[in-house]
């Protein structure tokens, strides 16, 4: 990965020479809050988090569409258990989360004071970033408004490396970054790739879903030096994992940058909730990991962690 380190250093030096570097964390408000109450286990709030009530007309419409209409209206219960949400652990309604949210609002108020680059960065943001970096066994973390914006930011940043090194011109095809993407990657990854592809900063290759033979073939056939492989770690619509151990082997063979979206694995997979890389024992082989706070964390936002 020394090649990528050199490329990033050169890109940062280019930004510095044009006075375009600025701190992403200009301020932090003190004092830091006390450690929050921890999650002790399931409780009665878990059912409340997934139990919903529909109006009778909507309920009967849903039942009819599913071919389950019985004609016995008096036997139809309007309460349903919701299995299609992303609040996997019921943390959004956990008493400790509610108490912490109230405390944060009382200490800091509600709403952003401005963008994080200007004056919207607080001690709470700093603590969340440090905690997520520790959870993912990475050096640093950057919070984003959503998981979608996090994926867009990663692809845009990677694409900008080739532009910064092209000295004021669009990079030629051989100077661009080759991005290899799983065919079933999330829309946010695809949109990010399409954006930088239109900006003529990357050349995109799509490999068959979890097909490492196809990916190996594409990698070996590609003459572009700077390579990135990006994949979901857990494909939510199909329920299968990316073959991370096989991807790690290819990474060692070709020296590409390995980027994963671990949105569905964070806090769910691994002994400590570190996600799919912890589950497969390859945390040190993941270069960049993108995640979201709107699923198992029961909140909102996205993040990027890296070595």
Protein Blocks (a to p, Z undefined) as FASTA:
>chain_A
ZZmmmmmmmmmmmmmmnopaccfblbccddddddddddfbdcfklmmmmgccddfklmmm
mmmmnopagoiamlpcfbdcdfkbmblnommmgmklmmmmmmmmmmnogajfbdfklmmc
cfklmmmmmmmmmmnopabdcddfblklmmmmmmmmmmmmmmmmngopacdfklmccddd
dfkbcfklmmmmmmmmmnopaccddddehiaklmmmmmmmpmbfbdcddddfbdfknopa
cdfklmmmmmmmnopacdddfklmgokgojkonajklmnopmmmpmbdcddfklmnopac
dddddZZ
